[in-house]
Structure formats: C-alpha cells, structure tokens
Amino acid sequence: MAISEPFINKNKIDGYKRFLRFHHSIANSSGQIWCFWNHVDHYEILENNDQQITIKLKDSPNDSGTYITAIYAKCLALERIELWDSITDVSSKLDGPWCMGGDFNVVMDTDEKSGGKPHRTYKSMDFITTMDSRGLVDVGYTGPKLTWCNNRRLTKRIWKRLDRVLVNDDWTQKFPNNLVKHLARTGSDHRPLLFKFNDDQ
C-alpha cells in the first residue's frame, strides 16, 4: 500500500504500520510518500527522493526481484523534470518486473481533463516520452475516468486523471492479470486506486 501526502510527520510511520498490521514500512525523503507491505522480508531501496521511492522486493536472497515505484509528483512542470530524470536514472538500475503508480500531477491526453482551460498536449510530452522510453504502459482502469477534483463550485470545477499505474513488459509476463479500480473519494480530492494483480497459476 502506498499513501501520498499523508499530512502526518513521517516519524510516526512505525505506529501506523503496527496499527494497520503491516510488517514493513518506509517513507520517502520528504515524508510525502508512505509505503507499507507484508511477507516480503528481503528488499532494497533503489531510489528515495522527494517525488518517488523505488523498492526492489525479493522473495528470497537469491530471487531476481520485483520493482515497485510509488510516485507523488510536484505540481509545477519544471519541478517534475527532476522526477522524469530520476525515473530514467533508476530504470538503468533494474532488470525485471517493474510497476509504477501514484499521483503524477499531469494528464496524458486532452480527454483526461474536464473543466477549466483546455489541456494542451505539449504539457504532457515530457511525461509521455519518459514512460515510452522506459517501456512503461498504462494498465488502464475500471470506474470513473477522472481521479482528482479541485472541489470548487460547479462553474469553477476541474476534474483530471492524475493518478495511474504503469508496468513494463517483464511485469505483464510475470503478472498477466492486472486490474486498477478507481474508487470513490472519501475525504480527499483524489480517488484511491485499488491495484490487483496475480500470476497465471
């Protein structure tokens, strides 16, 4: 499980780990991304910065590993350049199934925004180019398309699809069944994403 922008001091993450009954937890360098998981005791942190954290999870010391990246991107395009660079850098350190998900704070296409000024495609190019060059593809989703709302009155309301899950080919080879559900918003301006996957056994 990954939580973006918890609004809680990251020093309290261990208490929440116990409360939620997870075995492991880690926060990124800014405390804006919290990750929790069970069962897998062998892991390595490949990247930890203020917009992403990438973890290599291994079932055993000799396992080749599976890679998970949790994202909480900055609002400004210039600040997100550091994220795209760090994704490119971390991709050179991994070889195997890779899943990336979270709040990218940018849409991929004009139909992923409703309300406000029309989206201009050039604003998506850094994101699209980075994902394409790293061999990452959008898993897709079920449920309402748009995941974020500015919560303003109807005439000022804006919806966007800022949250998504992407995987590489090695991931789909190992886990051919992948499903992302956009859940109902409850107390947040973002919809939670439920990501289900399993192997073919």
N, C-alpha and C positions, 0 to 999 in steps of 0.2 A: 504494500500500500504506500502511496506517495501523497503527501499533502503539501499544497503550495500556499504560501503566505498564511501561516497558522496564527499570526498575531500573538505569539507566546514566546518568551525567552527560550532559546534553544537549550539552555542548561536544564530545562525541565523535561526534556525528551525522554529520559530514562523512566521518569514517573509515569508518563503516558504510555510508554512501552509496556510496563507492568500492568497498568490499568486496562489496556487493550489486549493484553495477553499475547504479545509478540515476543519472540526470542531475541531478536536483534533490532537495532535502530541506529540511524545516523542522520545528522543534519548537515546541509551544505555549509559553506564558509560564511554565508550571510545569515544563516538560520531561516531562510525563506523557503527551503525545501526540506521536508522531513520524510524519511523512508523507513518503513518497518517491514520485516519479513520473518518467516518461520522456517524451521527444518534445515535449511542450508547453512552449515557452520563454517564452511571454507569460502572466504571472499577476499577480494582485493579492491581498493578504491583506485580507479584509474585516473579520474579527474574530479576535482572538487573546487568549484568556483561559485561566484555569486549568481550565475544563471543556470547552472546544470551540475548534476553529480552523476558519474558513471561508475557502476559497480560490476565487477566480474564475480559471478556466483558459480561455485563448483560443488558438485555432489560429493566429491572425494578429492584428496590432494592431487591425484593423477588425472582428474577429469579435465577436459579441454576448456570447459567453462561456457557460460551463457552470460550475455552482457545486457544490462539494463541501464538506461539513461533517463533520469527524471529532469524535466525542464520547467523553469519559471523565467520566461524571457522578460527583458526590460521593455518599457512602453515606447521608448524612442528608437527609431530605426538606426541611428548612429551607434547607440549603445548595444543594439543587437548584433552589430558586426563582430563584436568580441565573442558572442555566442557562436555565430557561424564559424568563426576561426577556430574556436575550441572544439567544436564538433568535428571539423576537418582534421584537427590535430589528434583527437582521441581515436578517430577511425583508423589511423595508422598504427595504433597500439593493439588493435583487436583483430581476431581471426575466428569467427564463429557466429552463432546466432545472436542477433542484436535487436533489441526493442527500445524504442524511444517514445516517451509520451509526456504530456503535460500542457502547460499554457505557453504557447509560442508567441502570443500577443501580435499576431499577424495572420491575415487570411491568405488562402492560396488562389482564390478566384473571386470574380465580381459577385457571384451568386451566394457567397458566404457572408454577405453583409446586407442588412436591411435597415433603412432609415439613414438620416444624415446625408452627407455628400456622397456621391457615387464613388466606389472604390476604383482606384487607378492601378492597372496591372503592374506597372513598373515598381510599385511599392512592395510587390510580392517576389520580385525576381531574385533577390539575394537568398531568400528562404527556399524558393523552388530550386534554384541552381545548386545550393548546398545539399539538399536532400537527394536530388537526382545524381549528383556526382558521388555521393556516398552509397548509392544503391538502396536508398530507403524509400518505401512506398507506403501510402496511407492505407490502413486496414479497412477504412470505411466505418459505418456506424448504423445502428438502428435507433429510432426515436426522432425527436425534433432535431432539425439540422443545426440550428444556431445555439451556441453554448454559453454565450456571455450577453448580458444586458446592462445598459447604463442606469436602468431603474428610474429614468426621468419620465415626466408626463408624456402622454401619447404623442403629442406633436414634436417632442424632442427625443423620443425614444430611439435607441440604436441597438440592434442585435448583430452579433458576429459569431462566426465559428472560429474561436481562438484556440480551442483545445482539441487535441487529436493524438492518435497513436500511429507510429510508423515502424515498420520492421524491414529487415533485409532478407535476401533470398535464403540465407542459411537458417534464419528463423522459421520461414514458412516450410522449409524442408523438414525441420525437426518438429515443428508445431503447425501442421497443415490446417487446423481448425481454429480460427481466430474470430472473435466477436467483440465489438465495442458497443455498449449501450449508453446513450445519453440519458441520464436520469433527471428527475425533477429537481429544480433548485429549491433549497430549503435554507434560508438564512445567508445565502451567498449570492453574489452577482454572476457566478459561474455554475453551470450544471456539473455535477460529479460525473466522471466517466467510469464505467464498470467494464474492465477488460477481462474476457475469458479466453483461455487457450488451452489446448491439450494436444498430446501426440496422437498418432494413429493406432495405438494399441488398445 
